Amino acid sequence: MIDLRQLAALWRRCEVTVRDAPSALLLTVVSLMPGFQGNGTQIGELPTSPYDGLAVAVIALESMPLIVRRRRPALCLVLVSLGFALDQIFAYHAMAGIALPVALISAGAYLEHHRRAVGLLLSAAYVPLVVALARLGLNEEPADLVVFYLALVVAWGIGAWLRSTRATEAEHRLHVAAATRAAERTRIARELHDVVTHHVTAMVVQAEAARYLTAAPDRLDAALSAVSDTGRRAISDLRHLLDLLNPDHDTDVRMPSAGELRTLVEQTRQAGQPVEYIEEGESSESAGSAEFVAYRVVQEALTNALKYAHGSRTVVRVRHGEREITVEVSTEGRGSRAASPGGSGRGLAGLRERVAALGGEFSAHRRADGFVVRARIPAGNPS
């Protein structure tokens, strides 16, 4: 059985001259059929001449250039206009005359260069055509000649409107593509920041602490083991992130959720940060993206605690409600920043955008005894 959709797709892949050829051939054949002879456009009241060999050539000149109406619109319009002029002068009045408005629309839509010059040239050519027809006995009111000319102008205008519409749509697609690329780059930057910054900060803090444990081999071994474990987790998380960014990846990519916060807290404790974790309610699968965003909020807040208040008490409170997840991470004092790498400010800005995208609220500010991060994240959004 013939698959019409495959045939349509194959036809759309054909070169434009191939797709325009059937209509040009059909117009030529129809114009030569006895029942359609002399039934075309007629300027004035010149009696219709019988078809002869010259009529076949004129009709072919009038209609066959439509094959290149999109590929070579200027050439098509010039040839069709010449054929139309000969058609009127020899009074064949062929159906092929409808090729002229088609060529005008095509030129208005597809002509790239010298558009004004082509329009002026054809407008000027209309005058000698009218003069030639007048010498042959043209019996037409000047107003009718002006109306016919204006009809041709309208055909050109329709093509110009189509061109403008197509250009606007193309520009819109470019803007959408650019915005999509920018959003994707932002998303990748956020994920890389969240994954890399947290683990690397923990490794830096752990490695710095290990420098002071050379006199205690057991504690030094534990510190180096923590650094090694953190590095392996960083590699694992980066692999998951790369899987997420790989368009050919077939399986679902595991994304961290609020249910893994206890593991995150324990990892931060191993880095030397005293963390108290308080959780109310139970995480729900229906929370969707809210679970992931809650995890990122806690992760970034703990990363900042390691950076700017290493060794200070930190309290993480997470409450799972029916309609939202609330997160509060507070850190007391300023701690020691001797081992912390400098921050870029991207983390908190990224969190604010993540929470806002779900319709929630986010705040991060200093207070007298330290600093606090709060987030209210509406639940029930699809992942």
GUZA-293279 format. One record per residue (C-alpha): residue in one letter; x, y, z. Coordinates in steps of 0.2 Angstrom, whole numbers, plus 2048, in hexadecimal, padded with zeros to 3 digits. Each point is the difference from the previous one (the first is absolute). Example, Ala and Ser with C-alpha at 12.3 -4.5 7.8 and 13.67 -1.06 7.14 Angstrom:
// residues 2
a83E7EA827/s8068117FD/
// end
This chain:
// residues 383
m800800800/i8068117FC/d80480B80F/l7FA8117FC/r80A80880E/q8107F97F9/l7FC8067EF/a7FB812807/a811800809/l8097FB7F1/w7F880D7F5/r80480E80D/r8137FA7FF/c8008037ED/e80880F7F9/v7F480F7FE/t8018007ED/v7FA7EE800/r7F180580B/d7FC80F7F5/a8017F67F0/p7EF7F7800/s7F6810802/a8098097F2/l7FD7F07F5/l7EE7FF804/l7FD8127FC/t8087FE7EF/v7F67F17FC/v7F0807806/s8038107F6/l8027F67F0/m7F07F6802/p7F28057F4/g7F480380E/f80B80D808/q8078097F1/g7FC813800/n7F9800812/g80F808808/t804812805/q7FB80D7F3/i805813800/g7F48097F5/e7F47F97F3/l80C7F97F3/p7F87F17F7/t8087EF806/s80C7F87F3/p8007EE7FC/y80E7F6808/d80F7FB7F4/g8127FB803/l804811806/a7F27FF80D/v8087F0807/a811809802/v7F880F808/i7F67F680D/a8107F6804/l809810803/e7F280680A/s7FE7F180C/m8107F5800/p80B80D809/l7F57FD80F/i80C7F1803/v80D80C806/r7F480C809/r8087FD811/r8127FC7FA/r80280E7F3/p7F180C804/a80680F7F6/l8047F57F0/c7EF7F8802/l7F7811801/v8098077F1/l7FC7F17F5/v7EE7FE806/s7FD8137FD/l8087FF7EF/g7F47F17FC/f7F1809807/a80480F7F5/l8027F67F0/d7F07F6805/q7F6811801/i8088077F0/f7FC7F17F5/a7EF7FF809/y8017ED805/h7F9804811/a8067F0807/m7FC7F9812/a813801802/g7FD812804/i7FD7FB812/a8137FD801/l803812801/p7F9803812/v8077F0806/a8118067FA/l7FE811808/i7FB7F8811/s80F7F57FE/a80C80E7FC/g7F980B80F/a8027F180B/y8117F97FB/l80A80D7F6/e80F80580B/h80980E7F6/h7FB80F7F6/r7EE7FE804/r7FC8137FD/a8098007F0/v7F67F17FA/g7F0808805/l8048107F7/l8057F77F0/l7F07F67FF/s7F680F804/a80980A7F2/a7FD7F17F4/y7ED801803/v8008117F6/p8077F97F0/l7F47F1801/v7F180B801/v80780B7F2/a8027F17F5/l7EF7F9804/a7F88127FC/r8087FF7EF/l7F87EF7FD/g7EF807804/l7FF800813/n7EF805806/e803802813/e7FC80E80C/p80F808808/a7F87FC811/d7FF7EE7FC/l8138007FB/v804808811/v7F67F3809/f8097F27F7/y811807804/l7FA802813/a7FB7EE800/l8127FB7FB/v80680B80D/v7F57F780D/a8077F07FA/w812806803/g7FA807811/i7F97EF805/g8117F87FC/a80980E80A/w7F57FD80F/l8037ED7FF/r813804800/s7FE80B80F/t7F67F380A/r80D7F37FC/a80E80B805/t7F7804811/e7FD7EE803/a8127FC7FC/e80680D80C/h7F47FA80D/r8077EE7FE/l812807802/h7FB809810/v7F87F1807/a80F7F57FC/a80C80D808/a7F580180F/t7FF7ED801/r8137FE7FE/a80380E80E/a7F37F780C/e8097EF7FD/r811808803/t7F9808810/r7F97EF805/i8117F77FD/a80980E809/r7F57FE80F/e8027ED801/l8138017FE/h80080D80E/d7F67F680C/v8097F07FD/v8128067FE/t80080E80D/h7F97F580E/h80C7F27FE/v80F80A7FC/t7FD80C80F/a7FE7F080C/m8107F97F8/v80A811803/v7FA801812/q8047EE804/a8118017F8/e804810809/a7FB7F8810/a80B7F17FD/r80F80B7FF/y7FF802813/l7FE7ED804/t8117FA7FB/a8047FC813/a7F07F5801/p8017F37F2/d7EF7F8804/r7F78117FE/l80B8047F1/d7FB7F07F7/a7ED803804/a8028127F9/l8087FA7F0/s7F37F27FE/a7F380E801/v80880A7F3/s8017F07F5/d7EE7FC803/t7FB8127FC/g8097FF7F0/r7F87F07FB/r7EF807803/a80480F7F6/i8057F57F1/s7F07F6802/d7F580F800/l8098077F1/r7FD7F07F7/h7EE802804/l8008127FA/l8087FB7F0/d7F37F37FD/l7F380D803/l80780B7F3/n8037F27F3/p7F18007F4/d8047EE7FB/h7FE7F9812/d7F27F4800/t7FD7FD812/d7F980B80E/v80E80B808/r8007FF813/m7FE812808/p802803812/s7F180380B/a7FB806811/g8007EE805/e8138007FF/l80380E80B/r8067F580F/t80E7FA7F5/l8048127FB/v800805812/e80C7F2805/q80C8047F2/t801812806/r8037FA812/q80E7F57F9/a8088107F9/g801807812/q7EF80A801/p7F57FD80F/v7EF7FE7F8/e7EF7FD809/y7F37F97F5/i7ED802804/e7F37F97F4/e7ED801802/g7F47F67F5/e8047F47F3/s8068037EE/s7F37FC7F3/e8037FA7EE/s7F380C7FA/a80B80E806/g8097FF7EF/s80D80E7FD/a7FD807811/e80A7F1807/f80F8047F5/v800813803/a7FF7FD813/y80F7F57FF/r80980D7F6/v7FC80E80D/v8077F580E/q80F7FB7F6/e8048127FC/a7FD807811/l80C7F2808/t80D8047F3/n7FF812805/a8017FB812/l8107F67FC/k80780F7F7/y7FC80E80B/a7FD7F9811/h80A7F0801/g7FE7F8811/s7F180A805/r7F07F8805/t7F47FE7F2/v7ED7FB802/v7F67F97F1/r7ED800802/v7F67F87F2/r7ED7FE801/h7F67F67F4/g7EE8077FE/e7F27FB7F5/r80280E7F4/e812806803/i8117FD807/t80880C80C/v813801803/e80A80A80C/v8137FF802/s80780B80E/t813801804/e806808810/g80F80B801/r80D8037F2/g80C7F1803/s8107FF7F7/r8028047EE/a8137FC7FF/a7FD7F17F4/s7F08067F7/p8018047ED/g7F88117FB/g7EE8007FA/s7F98077F0/g7EE803806/r7F97F57F2/g7FA7F380D/l7F380B809/a7FB8087F0/g7FD7EF7F8/l7F67FA80F/r7F5810800/e7FC7FC7ED/r7FD7EE804/v7F380480E/a7F880E7F6/a7FD7F47F1/l7F57F580B/g7F780F807/g809800811/e80980C80B/f813801804/s80A80B80C/a812800806/h80780D80C/r80B80380E/r7FB802812/a809805810/d8057EE804/g8047FA7EF/f7F57FE7F0/v7F17F67FB/v7F87FA7F0/r7EE7FD7FE/a7F57F97F2/r7EE7FC7FD/i7FE7F47F2/p7EE7FB7F9/a7FF7EE7FE/g7F67F57F3/n80A8077F1/p8057F37F3/s8127FB7FF/
// end
